[in-house]
Amino acid sequence: MSLTRRQVTSAAIAAVPLAGRPRRQPRTLYIAGDSTAAQKYADAAPETGWGTALPFFLRKEVKVANHAMNGRSSKSFVDEGRLDAILSGIRPGDFLIVQFAHNDEKATDPARYTEPWTTYRQYLRLYIDGARARGARPVLATPVERRRFDAGGTALPTHGDYPAAMRALAAEEGVALLDTEALSLALWQRLGAEGTKTYFNWTATEQDNTHFNPPGAIAVARLVAQELLRTRVLARHDVVRLHEDVPASWITWPPAPAS
């Protein structure tokens, strides 16, 4: 009995030892952002960045490399070499989530300030182009909203033109957009002025309307994971617990690294 070419090829492939076949590398989701996403340490507890909680919503095969850093803007992150550090390690198939605006808005600080429709977009393009040049997928995330309400209890946007500028850039560049700003604003509205205090870093000594405590970080990370699924950056099998309770006790704060 003669064998067809397809049968011969299939038999040859089957004969290759498993140890000799290349294994698919785990994908890594890099985060470039500011303090709202950053890893916090024991000296800052209970303040928590949403990047700390994001792994709770991802399968273990999707790793998270959180490079977000307190106080950085899209400009200062680049100027300090932090984008270069990400690009030196990112690989084809990885992802780069970019969330900035909180510190880009600081018009009196030339080291951080960007103008939404010009320099902000110019810097964001560096992240997009850098990721694409290395075979990774850039993802833009509009800045998560602060806690601010008017006298009538309406949650107010606080980021000016920055979200709109990012949305326009994402459309121009064909980049997936996680609309964290709109979703978080809607969430704060549902929770109300008093309810949101349990999501932000309100303590006996501090009333912080920008940074999150564990429940707030978990809530925003859930929004990010849902957006990663909606935009098809990740597939359904990549995300977990989207509709399950995640206990705040899962959040931990490691000791601060030695300076």
PyMOL commands that set and color helices and strands:
alter all, ss='L'
color gray80, all
select helices_A, chain A and resi 5-14+18-20+42-44+50-57+74-79+82-89+119-133+162-173+180-198+214-230+236-238+248-250
alter helices_A, ss='H'
color red, helices_A
select strands_A, chain A and resi 27-33+62-66+95-99+137-141+176-178+200-202+207-212
alter strands_A, ss='S'
color yellow, strands_A
deselect
rebuild
show_as cartoon
